[in-house]
Amino acid sequence: MTSNTSLKQWVEECAKLTQPNSVHWCTGNEAENNELVELMLKDGSLTKLNEKTFPNCYLHLSDQQDVARVEHLTFICTSAEDDAGPNNHWMDPGAGHEKMDGLFDGCMKGRTMYVIPYCMGPIDSPLARCGVEITDSPYVVANMRIMTRMGSDALARIERDGTFVRGLHSTGELDPDRRFIMHFPEELSIKSFGSGYGGNALLGKKCHALRIASYQARQEGWLAEHMLILGLESPQGETHYIAAAFPSACGKTNLAMMVPPESQAGWKIWTVGDDIAWLHMGDDGKLYAINPEAGYFGVVPGTSPKTNPHAFNMIQKDTIFTNVAKTDSNEPWWEGCPDGTATQNWKGDSINGKRGPAAHPNSRFTVSAKNNPAYSPMADDPRGVPISAIVFGGRRRETAPLVYEAKSWEHGVLVGAGMASETTAAATGAVGVVRRDPMAMKPFCGYNFADYWGHWLSMSDRSNALPKMFHVNWFRQDSDDNFLWPGFGENLRVLRWIIGRCKNEADAVETPIGFLPTKDSLDTEGLDISPDVLDELLSIDAGQWRDEMSAIGEYLDSYGERLPAELKEQQQAISALLK
């Protein structure tokens, strides 16, 4: 139980509504986790994998209609519809509560109601924030134990602070027609029904750490962002920290866990976080970031010793796999896995030569961040890490150069607001469709993007020590569809130039869109890149950029009168320079 009166009362209200057989307050200890695992093994919701080759690893196969986030069923419930903005689906808070409470009514009969106190960020960090998730899913409890600082210590902090985000979840009947994820930012609360998938059910992750936290951050003067955090350590032992935002399929996790190639001997990459960053302004005017998560909920397909050796190595033990395939040796298998042959697909069916992916394309691993060989001890520092650079990225065949630096904080906000990627034929059946995903936050910003950009812009009124901002594009291609830049570990060369710019030690040439590296300032020694290709990577086409800035202007205009004038002025100024 708890000494916090409001928490105790809320739990009692939820129990009265959902009518569980029993209520269990989670402590997060190992004995409790073992009991939950045994329960799931007994009911078949977990399968133990080969203990010799994958010790303490389990496989969960979800309902076949419950395998991903459901953005069309995800709502922001604010008093005024304009506060949610055109970037969100909106519902009136009263209507939202009525709809959800109707679904929750009696939904936990015959089940246990688990009360999960959790902390997003180091327990003793003033930058961390706490929450409580109520759920009827032991799978959610097991995953939240990995993904957050969950249990007795978190409850003690909640009792000290007196505040917490409230999250009520039930898997319900897993009926797609009775599935909704509702956020009430003004109340700091979440209600999720009808899904067991991580992004919909692990309420500490996208629901709390981005949608609710982004709203909370605006009220409190910080930033909650869909960003990795990495530390770049030089051979001399100097470490600089970078926060970076990328849309899906742009190599975000691979960058966070990059292994420096032999050509970059002596350099190291430390992973502070792979997905979410909370950035607070310090007394010195710098931004300090924490990773609010304690684990990784990563996409498995494509993970291999070549693409991400650290991720591949860390999921060889102590991992919950969701919707991957299995081999006849009872080992997990996925597309890109270098060993074994799948004999059972993610649906639990014998493959027998059937076509289609053996593992679901969105199959996942849940693993403690401390399993990562590149885990940074600074991830547990309550002060956070000082951010030297903020990097935005996208997948662009042409248009965007390999890397460029924004001319100012305000220009950098425009760069982030205009972020875009081009679709691939494999994903959509249409090549080159440009999709805007500002700051990679399109599915996750808990309020109107126009107000969000205004909040970003306001940071420069409070400090003259903010990080520099950059944009990268690893995906330039030639007319034969060949990538111009080798990518993977060689991206470290670009990060080195970025840090060089932050230290005023790397040269650049000014263009209308920002500062680009000079040919000599970007280390290409040992790379098989011709001078012509390097020119293409480090130059801009004015015609393409006139079209790009026009498209960005039209996108910004869609936010109407709430759009900050400063952002539109930045767009117009760059457009004028391009003429």
Steps between C-alpha positions, in 0.01 A plus 500: 500500500603863526497802727405725206130568549426602139676191364317270740165659413565476124595131524181433695295683235662297221436174687136595551467574126688198361400244772814283514522184708799643686732801510879459501737790575821431305831515685721432199708239680632183341273263690193686376629494141569126522143439617360701210719315250384165638140618474546593134684177420210310653231686303702486178549874451876448534723223367845437642772499235814285483662553840847397382522740207254770614505493881206662676330586169130465423270527200160667507265467201235768503155500346544522122292820486701665777854546372566876478403847618155610382541868422149533357360384836732718709345822628605816681214619721530871577235755598556693175542309174757751371728413793535147359569639153468353151789264581278302741163328511290688755214408727324701767628386845150430630416289195836326523451401863145384435608282206793348689319443828230315308767265367672462839176417681550150644782420255729345764254245636691177557831682464763656726538877499869593517603840637838601354676802653781606267757775454602634160867585546743436787309466828692783668505737200314832524449463123306173539121473526289218644186320403277211601358256248208278592468196272361149485792371289792318664683542165476877547635469855799294383579749223454807721747346746760507221402832339466716815626529855199316634388398847562592862761771437272672250208484745718657769583788268133547408419520870774762545406708194125461526453508119476231234357430154198268517468221244216248487537209258319178420547258216123460496399242241772614253217601268622753237152658505531557876852645505587858594797682650392828663726769643378774734799739517325757718440224757837322447311176440471220242237236429581210266264214418497202267869457417793314648757640255787687665444842346134489606536312829835594656366838605834629628639501146339703219185588695669646808858573394399686181130592467433593863859607574517733198197685635643493853836623368341803340330590828825456694751639249684194368485271196380139468628368168509191279881502497794270559782620725857389428840589639786544251835444672821608327831310521605770750214404733277804437128414472231709333131410510265515202119477496357394164151462353428270205174373348457123475730304265778758525744303718427661837580198719802410287642849552437491874697175525753559225824303509784718366671341199871421487552820304397696811734334748489642851150647470214363709121531495311476830124442502307714746165435330363363174152652478396777739678802649380745763696825477505751785683832511776518760609801700775553243247528214600167348251223430546187711337177388390182670369184341173439688506131409697216658471255211461460126180404319660454161404367158665159450496445120819627341699474825824321423871506582547723194220755552514525880744266677427644844124446464556152359727403788282643776191301400675166537385489866244645743264606218128486433443448127160586355370362169826356365528158338658188652746237379474128563763557773251724683703811425358836388535585131431809291577633155864608513593243764831346391443155651238228490190440289148590605263204529214682679385847403385781729142377478607171657449307175740250348654674200531209257614722214229764547584843366507822695711614792565241768532769766251785500662812346423685826614219730681626808757431767477634855832504681671695775715790379780368719531197268640737236882472486509875421269595790611832642524525880391862448154362424457469876636847582217697665637824350465375141763554232582838339390505135751649253294444184144423395477306174198455275497247218295352222510262206540708183623364168602848388439854631652476851882490513691259721515752784440868562492731801215739576599867512323566830274338757196646321621364167558164667139490617395551138731216394334273756150616411562426132650153556389249240571156361419341166312172496638184341319261269533222756314708758222662303504395137588858404853634479605848600188617681618769740352475847553780751580379849603805706770412754388134441211589735201479264339200677616607845455873565227539760384843384481737201822496293480877456516546879772234518719690255433818694621324815819395322554858379451636853812317619722761333339771716630321808857415399790584269671167570264269310637214288563547129256327267573288193331289234639174358400277210681167468281397206607702193488281187617524142294433187576127531363486857846465654553669835763773480605474864608170663297560818504277809820553704639749248229743615739566787695721259197727471454508877864604534442795267190595701695503825780688324249771411377512861860557610563755219772274364346379168470707184176555311363691204184708534206425269139623503391189696784501753868417548638201306838333554789601281651205317804505727310532827313169463728200554467271197843338522482135400150526354436407138326827414586688183536881500183526289299295749636702790395817317149360463483406870619842613306730269143615446284541192336843522204393289426198717531712812266768367241224458584360842462833679176566316365162615613570857327839484173339388528245780560770762205702366271205574534587870330835446515795735663304783817456295782708656578793270871445562488157340332633186754785486784246505341308214449816294854624564652177371265497202617852413866397519431208265363739235 
